[in-house]
Amino acid sequence: MKNTAENRASEPASPPLLPAMGLSKWPQIAPFLPFGRETWRKMVRAGKAPQPIRFSGTCSAYRNEEVHKFLADPLNYTAEVVAGGAIAA
């Protein structure tokens, strides 16, 4: 049986899943957040959301463990920052 558009439409879509460990970029965590990228950026700058790990000027990712902590209690979350700007391990 060929995988046609009708067959794909009848298959239930799997909900997005954020792994418990590892790193994720913005497009991977965006489906779990009730706000947009600019609000997320402001929260990160204020220390109220997980701090990104910067690989270059245009590439950054977030620790999934920290994103899960944020999603569990977004109002009381505070990012752990050390003097160098990196997240404390």
MDTraj code that builds the backbone (N, CA, C; nanometers):
import mdtraj as md
import numpy as np

residues = "MET LYS ASN THR ALA GLU ASN ARG ALA SER GLU PRO ALA SER PRO PRO LEU LEU PRO ALA MET GLY LEU SER LYS TRP PRO GLN ILE ALA PRO PHE LEU PRO PHE GLY ARG GLU THR TRP ARG LYS MET VAL ARG ALA GLY LYS ALA PRO GLN PRO ILE ARG PHE SER GLY THR CYS SER ALA TYR ARG ASN GLU GLU VAL HIS LYS PHE LEU ALA ASP PRO LEU ASN TYR THR ALA GLU VAL VAL ALA GLY GLY ALA ILE ALA ALA".split()
xyz = np.array([
    [0.0842, -0.1163, 0.0000],
    [0.0000, 0.0000, 0.0000],
    [0.0897, 0.1238, 0.0000],
    [0.0583, 0.2177, -0.0894],
    [0.1367, 0.3391, -0.1012],
    [0.0947, 0.4393, 0.0050],
    [0.1892, 0.5195, 0.0463],
    [0.1617, 0.6224, 0.1463],
    [0.1153, 0.7485, 0.0744],
    [-0.0132, 0.7556, 0.0500],
    [-0.0703, 0.8691, -0.0220],
    [-0.1216, 0.9734, 0.0757],
    [-0.1662, 1.0852, 0.0215],
    [-0.2181, 1.1935, 0.1058],
    [-0.3387, 1.1477, 0.1860],
    [-0.4230, 1.0602, 0.1272],
    [-0.5406, 1.0119, 0.2010],
    [-0.4989, 0.9262, 0.3203],
    [-0.3974, 0.8436, 0.3025],
    [-0.3512, 0.7582, 0.4121],
    [-0.2882, 0.8417, 0.5230],
    [-0.2097, 0.9413, 0.4861],
    [-0.1465, 1.0253, 0.5866],
    [-0.2486, 1.1089, 0.6628],
    [-0.3545, 1.1514, 0.5955],
    [-0.4579, 1.2315, 0.6607],
    [-0.5357, 1.1480, 0.7613],
    [-0.5480, 1.0181, 0.7372],
    [-0.6257, 0.9330, 0.8273],
    [-0.5444, 0.8903, 0.9494],
    [-0.4107, 0.8995, 0.9428],
    [-0.3276, 0.8627, 1.0561],
    [-0.3325, 0.9732, 1.1612],
    [-0.3481, 0.9377, 1.2887],
    [-0.3499, 1.0423, 1.3922],
    [-0.2122, 1.1077, 1.4048],
    [-0.2104, 1.2369, 1.4196],
    [-0.0849, 1.3095, 1.4356],
    [-0.0338, 1.2904, 1.5777],
    [0.0950, 1.2624, 1.5890],
    [0.1515, 1.2448, 1.7226],
    [0.1778, 1.3823, 1.7831],
    [0.1504, 1.3983, 1.9122],
    [0.1742, 1.5280, 1.9767],
    [0.3241, 1.5561, 1.9821],
    [0.3637, 1.6823, 1.9823],
    [0.5065, 1.7129, 1.9915],
    [0.5629, 1.6646, 2.1250],
    [0.6868, 1.6245, 2.1229],
    [0.7505, 1.5694, 2.2418],
    [0.8851, 1.6380, 2.2622],
    [0.9063, 1.6887, 2.3813],
    [1.0338, 1.7502, 2.4160],
    [1.1120, 1.6502, 2.5001],
    [1.2258, 1.6036, 2.4500],
    [1.3031, 1.5056, 2.5273],
    [1.3409, 1.5594, 2.6649],
    [1.3579, 1.4699, 2.7593],
    [1.3924, 1.5099, 2.8960],
    [1.5360, 1.5582, 2.9066],
    [1.6241, 1.5094, 2.8210],
    [1.7649, 1.5475, 2.8253],
    [1.8072, 1.5970, 2.6880],
    [1.9184, 1.6667, 2.6850],
    [1.9717, 1.7139, 2.5585],
    [1.9492, 1.8627, 2.5404],
    [1.9667, 1.9081, 2.4166],
    [1.9530, 2.0482, 2.3830],
    [1.8455, 2.0652, 2.2765],
    [1.7743, 2.1774, 2.2821],
    [1.6726, 2.2085, 2.1825],
    [1.6848, 2.3536, 2.1408],
    [1.6579, 2.3786, 2.0131],
    [1.6572, 2.5151, 1.9623],
    [1.5156, 2.5700, 1.9751],
    [1.4996, 2.6989, 1.9487],
    [1.3711, 2.7656, 1.9641],
    [1.2559, 2.6934, 1.8930],
    [1.2686, 2.6545, 1.7660],
    [1.1541, 2.5904, 1.6988],
    [1.1057, 2.4621, 1.7670],
    [1.1943, 2.3957, 1.8410],
    [1.1560, 2.2722, 1.9088],
    [1.0840, 2.2975, 2.0412],
    [1.1106, 2.4120, 2.1062],
    [1.0415, 2.4394, 2.2324],
    [0.9206, 2.5305, 2.2137],
    [0.9126, 2.5999, 2.1032],
    [0.8028, 2.6944, 2.0777],
    [0.6635, 2.6311, 2.0891],
    [0.6402, 2.5076, 2.0420],
    [0.5049, 2.4510, 2.0540],
    [0.4558, 2.4326, 2.1972],
    [0.5470, 2.4339, 2.2936],
    [0.5102, 2.4113, 2.4334],
    [0.4838, 2.5409, 2.5096],
    [0.5094, 2.6553, 2.4460],
    [0.4976, 2.7837, 2.5135],
    [0.3752, 2.8610, 2.4666],
    [0.3066, 2.9306, 2.5584],
    [0.1855, 3.0049, 2.5225],
    [0.2141, 3.1472, 2.4753],
    [0.3391, 3.1768, 2.4409],
    [0.3759, 3.3108, 2.3969],
    [0.4802, 3.2987, 2.2873],
    [0.5141, 3.4113, 2.2275],
    [0.6034, 3.4140, 2.1136],
    [0.7500, 3.4279, 2.1500],
    [0.8304, 3.4350, 2.0452],
    [0.9746, 3.4382, 2.0604],
    [1.0243, 3.5644, 2.1311],
    [0.9640, 3.6791, 2.1020],
    [1.0093, 3.8036, 2.1637],
    [0.9821, 3.8038, 2.3138],
    [0.8676, 3.7543, 2.3555],
    [0.8381, 3.7441, 2.4994],
    [0.9363, 3.6484, 2.5654],
    [0.9656, 3.5367, 2.4996],
    [1.0637, 3.4404, 2.5510],
    [1.2006, 3.5076, 2.5661],
    [1.2413, 3.5843, 2.4661],
    [1.3702, 3.6524, 2.4701],
    [1.3771, 3.7492, 2.5876],
    [1.2690, 3.8227, 2.6118],
    [1.2646, 3.9166, 2.7242],
    [1.2724, 3.8431, 2.8577],
    [1.2057, 3.7290, 2.8670],
    [1.2100, 3.6504, 2.9903],
    [1.3502, 3.5951, 3.0147],
    [1.4177, 3.5527, 2.9082],
    [1.5544, 3.5028, 2.9203],
    [1.6453, 3.6140, 2.9709],
    [1.6328, 3.7330, 2.9141],
    [1.7165, 3.8464, 2.9567],
    [1.6909, 3.8847, 3.1021],
    [1.5659, 3.8681, 3.1482],
    [1.5310, 3.9015, 3.2863],
    [1.5661, 3.7895, 3.3841],
    [1.6120, 3.6747, 3.3341],
    [1.6459, 3.5625, 3.4218],
    [1.5243, 3.4816, 3.4641],
    [1.4118, 3.4976, 3.3948],
    [1.2891, 3.4263, 3.4304],
    [1.2610, 3.3097, 3.3363],
    [1.3560, 3.2774, 3.2508],
    [1.3462, 3.1639, 3.1596],
    [1.4867, 3.1064, 3.1439],
    [1.4984, 2.9815, 3.1006],
    [1.6304, 2.9193, 3.0871],
    [1.7232, 2.9991, 2.9950],
    [1.8482, 3.0080, 3.0348],
    [1.9482, 3.0792, 2.9561],
    [1.9966, 2.9905, 2.8414],
    [2.0174, 3.0485, 2.7240],
    [2.0647, 2.9681, 2.6111],
    [2.2135, 2.9383, 2.6212],
    [2.2534, 2.8336, 2.5534],
    [2.3941, 2.8022, 2.5345],
    [2.4270, 2.8536, 2.3954],
    [2.5207, 2.9441, 2.3854],
    [2.5550, 3.0056, 2.2565],
    [2.6712, 2.9299, 2.1926],
    [2.6461, 2.8813, 2.0710],
    [2.7501, 2.8126, 1.9952],
    [2.8190, 2.9086, 1.8992],
    [2.7445, 3.0079, 1.8532],
    [2.7991, 3.1121, 1.7665],
    [2.7072, 3.2331, 1.7781],
    [2.7311, 3.3344, 1.6981],
    [2.6471, 3.4526, 1.7019],
    [2.5040, 3.4271, 1.6564],
    [2.4845, 3.3229, 1.5785],
    [2.3503, 3.2939, 1.5254],
    [2.2948, 3.1592, 1.5685],
    [2.3680, 3.0846, 1.6486],
    [2.3225, 2.9508, 1.6888],
    [2.3246, 2.9389, 1.8407],
    [2.2079, 2.9106, 1.8982],
    [2.1992, 2.8869, 2.0421],
    [2.0950, 2.7792, 2.0676],
    [2.1080, 2.7136, 2.1812],
    [2.0154, 2.6071, 2.2188],
    [1.9918, 2.6146, 2.3692],
    [1.8871, 2.5470, 2.4132],
    [1.8487, 2.5470, 2.5543],
    [1.8568, 2.4050, 2.6074],
    [1.8969, 2.3929, 2.7333],
    [1.8992, 2.2611, 2.7980],
    [1.7556, 2.2168, 2.8237],
    [1.7244, 2.0983, 2.7780],
    [1.5882, 2.0466, 2.7938],
    [1.5493, 2.0316, 2.9401],
    [1.6459, 1.9982, 3.0260],
    [1.6149, 1.9850, 3.1677],
    [1.5643, 2.1175, 3.2239],
    [1.6301, 2.2277, 3.1836],
    [1.5891, 2.3596, 3.2313],
    [1.4543, 2.4006, 3.1723],
    [1.4303, 2.3662, 3.0473],
    [1.3015, 2.3987, 2.9850],
    [1.1893, 2.3239, 3.0560],
    [1.2128, 2.1975, 3.0920],
    [1.1112, 2.1207, 3.1653],
    [1.0848, 2.1813, 3.3033],
    [1.1904, 2.2278, 3.3717],
    [1.1712, 2.2946, 3.5016],
    [1.0871, 2.4208, 3.4837],
    [1.1159, 2.4965, 3.3781],
    [1.0392, 2.6175, 3.3496],
    [0.8925, 2.5829, 3.3222],
    [0.8675, 2.4826, 3.2410],
    [0.7300, 2.4454, 3.2067],
    [0.6534, 2.3928, 3.3273],
    [0.7227, 2.3306, 3.4220],
    [0.6573, 2.2778, 3.5415],
    [0.6076, 2.3896, 3.6324],
    [0.6818, 2.5005, 3.6407],
    [0.6435, 2.6124, 3.7281],
    [0.6962, 2.7437, 3.6697],
    [0.6319, 2.7945, 3.5650],
    [0.6845, 2.9143, 3.4980],
    [0.6833, 3.0418, 3.5828],
    [0.5918, 3.0533, 3.6751],
    [0.5846, 3.1758, 3.7547],
    [0.6958, 3.1859, 3.8580],
    [0.7419, 3.0732, 3.9085],
    [0.8443, 3.0741, 4.0128],
    [0.9828, 3.0351, 3.9622],
    [0.9987, 3.0192, 3.8326],
    [1.1275, 2.9775, 3.7774],
    [1.2262, 3.0936, 3.7791],
    [1.3488, 3.0656, 3.8194],
    [1.4577, 3.1620, 3.8062],
    [1.5775, 3.0869, 3.7493],
    [1.6402, 3.1458, 3.6499],
    [1.7543, 3.0842, 3.5844],
    [1.8751, 3.0893, 3.6752],
    [1.9542, 2.9817, 3.6736],
    [2.0773, 2.9768, 3.7514],
    [2.1891, 3.0267, 3.6621],
    [2.2494, 3.1387, 3.6997],
    [2.3569, 3.1978, 3.6204],
    [2.4805, 3.2122, 3.7070],
    [2.5943, 3.1765, 3.6504],
    [2.7218, 3.1953, 3.7207],
    [2.7922, 3.3157, 3.6612],
    [2.9047, 3.3540, 3.7181],
    [2.9732, 3.4775, 3.6782],
    [3.0071, 3.4831, 3.5301],
    [3.0419, 3.3708, 3.4683],
    [3.0810, 3.3695, 3.3282],
    [2.9638, 3.3778, 3.2329],
    [2.8417, 3.3771, 3.2828],
    [2.7251, 3.3842, 3.1977],
    [2.6694, 3.2490, 3.1585],
    [2.7347, 3.1425, 3.2023],
    [2.6870, 3.0085, 3.1696],
    [2.5995, 2.9575, 3.2829],
    [2.5229, 2.8572, 3.2538],
    [2.4357, 2.7963, 3.3538],
    [2.5192, 2.7084, 3.4453],
    [2.4926, 2.7161, 3.5734],
    [2.5628, 2.6324, 3.6698],
    [2.5236, 2.4875, 3.6501],
    [2.6193, 2.3971, 3.6514],
    [2.5912, 2.2546, 3.6286],
    [2.5484, 2.1869, 3.7556],
])
top = md.Topology()
chain = top.add_chain()
for i, resn in enumerate(residues, 1):
    res = top.add_residue(resn, chain, resSeq=i)
    for name in ("N", "CA", "C"):
        top.add_atom(name, md.element.get_by_symbol(name[0]), res)
traj = md.Trajectory(xyz[None], top)
